């Protein structure tokens, strides 16, 4: 049986960034404890690359 890794995104800004770069979430859900909406993605190379790009952009912006 294959193990599928999932990534939960709680940031609307990150979700928009991923969407604008061609990535679509597989599921949207509401956290029962916090009542926060989140989006679930299947982890793959494209998601990893975009998350790294997102992190680098956040560091550059915060250092300005």
N, C-alpha and C positions, 0 to 999 in steps of 0.2 A: 504494500500500500504506500502510495506517495504522500509525503508530508507537504502540505501547502502552507506556506508562511503568509500571514496576513498583516497588514499595516492599518491601524486605526488613526484617522485624521480628525482632530477636533477643531482645526483652524479653517475658517471660511476663506481666509486669504490664501492659505496653502492649497485648499481645494480648487480655488479659481486658477491658481498658478498651474496646477497639474492638468486641469481641464484645458487651459489655453495652450498647453504643450501636448495635447492629444491623448491624455490619460483619462480614463473613465472609471469611476468607482463601481464596485460590484453590489454594494448594499449601503443603504442609509438607515440609521437606527437612532433611537433615543436611549441614552444611558439612564437606566432606571433609578440610579442613586442621585446623580447630579441633574437629571433632566436635560442634559446637553445633547444636542444633535451631533452625530459623528458619521464619518464615511469610511467604508472598509475597502481597501485595495488589496489585490493579490501582489505579493512582493515578487519583483522580477528585476532584471538589469535596468530597464528603462525607469522604473520607479526609483531604484537606488540612485541612478544618475541624476534624476530630477530632484530628489531629496538633498543630494550633495550640492547641487547648483543652488537650491533654495537656501541652504545653510550658509554657503559662501556669500550669497547676495545679502543675507541678513547681517553677516559679520561686517561686510563692506559698508552697508548703510549705517550700522550702529557706530562705526569708527569715524564717520564723517562729522 
